């Protein structure tokens, strides 16, 4: 079970990677993430962004929201790390 502390650590790690990355690295990561989202949409249908984007600024997420945010941060970290490592 993931928790808010793990989420906080992942946010910190993502910030460190973004600081380390070049503008081109961040752009490449965004392109790759866009492809992942598009692939998902083509396979499973539209993603309810209204509900999802609300979580970005939530002060006290519930357990389900924490799990979604953790999964998202892990995906971002993995993609960004791959882009940075491939230089």
PyMOL commands that set and color helices and strands:
alter all, ss='L'
color gray80, all
select helices_A, chain A and resi 4-20+23-44+49-57+63-85
alter helices_A, ss='H'
color red, helices_A
deselect
rebuild
show_as cartoon
